[in-house]
Amino acid sequence: MDRTERILDLVALLLDAREPISWAELREHFPADYGGSDDAAERKFERDKAELVELGFPLTYVQGDDERRDGYIVDRDAYYLPEADLTKEELAVLYAAGSAALASGVFPGRDDLAHALRKIGFFAGQSLPTPRVRMELGAVQEGQVKEVSARLEQLWDACAARKWVEISYASPKHPNATQRRVDPYGLALRRGVWTLVGHCHLRGGLRTFHVHRVRELKVNTARPRTPDFQVPEDFSLDSHVAYFPWQHRFHEPVEVVLRLSGTLASRASGLFPGATLEPMGEGLTLAKLRVSFLDGLARFCLSLGADCVVEGPESARSRLREMAARVANRHADALEGKVTA
């Protein structure tokens, strides 16, 4: 029996068992593989067991007591996923989102996603139409799709296997690309931009990298089954990848207070998710939020118009006035040019 077949049979045996399976019983079930000398059989089983554990199979050894014997057992709660129990409407939304991601051409784990979509279609009980939904990937130029897609697949695998990568990164802050060695912790898609988050050995700390700015990528292939690093238990992608422009970590965070009126007051929770909202009556709402990039917030507030007013602090009010003045001056120059012509 080849190793793959033995591993599959071993998984089936352990999942079917209702009680711990002893080493002696395992040898009886696999006489051709775990037979022979004790040392050789134990070494082969240890290799098989290590592969199962590496694949995420929750195999443990338990010491027997008065109620059960010694042996190997599977933690079924850790192995089986709970029932999702989604409604048909929820399945339709999930299917639409997955289809848009697949159609974008730039999404890691494409085969897994396609397989999941087929399962969703099956459990929906009827044929789901192909949704007319498009995912905007503004940072990826048309000629970059295949290149970025291939790098995303490499990074996806590197994150899963916890293997370090070497990248040539073209940062907008530096004129020349820099060579980085990075322990990839995770990937995130935010507003059409794929971002890699990991420990940068050059900078000696956690850094974020836009995948479309990666010019070259090489994954460490040495000892492919052995992780190169461990992701810290307290690591969170959300803490490092901004959802909104004002969350980019360019400055020390400050609390900004906005006064929203008119139709903006009722839309406050959608416009500023996570903000602390305080209804003031008469169609007014105060929104308090932590901001680490004032320019990002100022641009967004200007786009909302006069119904969005920055109440404080003064540094935020001053930045908004400066930006509004620049916009007004530019439009004034354009208008003057038209009148002169």
GICOR-V291914 format. One record per backbone hydrogen bond with DSSP energy under -1.0 kcal/mol. CO is the residue of the C=O (numbers start at 0). NH is the residue of the N-H. If there is no record, write none. Layout:
co=CO nh=NH
co=CO nh=NH
This chain:
co=1 nh=5
co=2 nh=6
co=3 nh=7
co=4 nh=8
co=5 nh=9
co=6 nh=10
co=7 nh=11
co=8 nh=12
co=9 nh=13
co=10 nh=14
co=11 nh=15
co=12 nh=16
co=20 nh=71
co=21 nh=25
co=22 nh=26
co=23 nh=27
co=24 nh=28
co=25 nh=29
co=29 nh=33
co=36 nh=40
co=37 nh=41
co=38 nh=42
co=39 nh=43
co=40 nh=44
co=41 nh=45
co=42 nh=46
co=43 nh=47
co=44 nh=48
co=45 nh=49
co=46 nh=50
co=47 nh=51
co=48 nh=52
co=49 nh=53
co=50 nh=54
co=51 nh=56
co=52 nh=55
co=56 nh=58
co=57 nh=74
co=59 nh=72
co=61 nh=70
co=67 nh=64
co=70 nh=61
co=71 nh=20
co=72 nh=59
co=73 nh=75
co=74 nh=78
co=75 nh=79
co=86 nh=90
co=87 nh=91
co=88 nh=92
co=89 nh=93
co=90 nh=94
co=91 nh=95
co=92 nh=96
co=93 nh=97
co=94 nh=98
co=95 nh=99
co=96 nh=100
co=97 nh=101
co=98 nh=102
co=99 nh=103
co=101 nh=104
co=108 nh=112
co=109 nh=113
co=110 nh=114
co=111 nh=115
co=112 nh=116
co=113 nh=117
co=114 nh=118
co=115 nh=119
co=116 nh=120
co=117 nh=121
co=118 nh=122
co=119 nh=123
co=121 nh=124
co=130 nh=132
co=136 nh=139
co=140 nh=143
co=143 nh=147
co=144 nh=148
co=145 nh=149
co=146 nh=150
co=147 nh=151
co=148 nh=152
co=149 nh=153
co=150 nh=154
co=151 nh=155
co=152 nh=156
co=153 nh=157
co=154 nh=158
co=155 nh=159
co=156 nh=160
co=157 nh=161
co=157 nh=162
co=161 nh=227
co=163 nh=219
co=164 nh=181
co=165 nh=217
co=166 nh=179
co=167 nh=214
co=168 nh=170
co=168 nh=177
co=170 nh=173
co=177 nh=168
co=179 nh=166
co=180 nh=200
co=181 nh=164
co=182 nh=198
co=185 nh=196
co=187 nh=194
co=189 nh=192
co=192 nh=189
co=193 nh=210
co=194 nh=187
co=195 nh=208
co=196 nh=184
co=196 nh=185
co=197 nh=206
co=198 nh=182
co=199 nh=203
co=199 nh=204
co=204 nh=199
co=206 nh=197
co=208 nh=195
co=209 nh=212
co=210 nh=213
co=212 nh=169
co=215 nh=167
co=217 nh=165
co=222 nh=225
co=231 nh=234
co=236 nh=239
co=236 nh=240
co=243 nh=246
co=244 nh=247
co=245 nh=291
co=245 nh=292
co=247 nh=249
co=253 nh=290
co=255 nh=288
co=256 nh=310
co=256 nh=311
co=257 nh=286
co=258 nh=308
co=259 nh=284
co=260 nh=263
co=266 nh=270
co=267 nh=271
co=271 nh=274
co=275 nh=287
co=277 nh=285
co=283 nh=279
co=284 nh=259
co=285 nh=277
co=286 nh=257
co=287 nh=275
co=288 nh=255
co=290 nh=253
co=291 nh=250
co=292 nh=296
co=293 nh=297
co=294 nh=298
co=295 nh=299
co=296 nh=300
co=297 nh=301
co=298 nh=302
co=304 nh=307
co=306 nh=260
co=308 nh=258
co=311 nh=256
co=312 nh=316
co=313 nh=317
co=314 nh=318
co=315 nh=319
co=316 nh=320
co=317 nh=321
co=318 nh=322
co=319 nh=323
co=320 nh=324
co=321 nh=325
co=322 nh=326
co=323 nh=327
co=324 nh=328
co=325 nh=329
co=326 nh=330
co=327 nh=331
co=328 nh=332
co=329 nh=333
co=330 nh=334
co=331 nh=335
co=332 nh=336
co=333 nh=337
co=334 nh=338
co=335 nh=339
co=336 nh=340
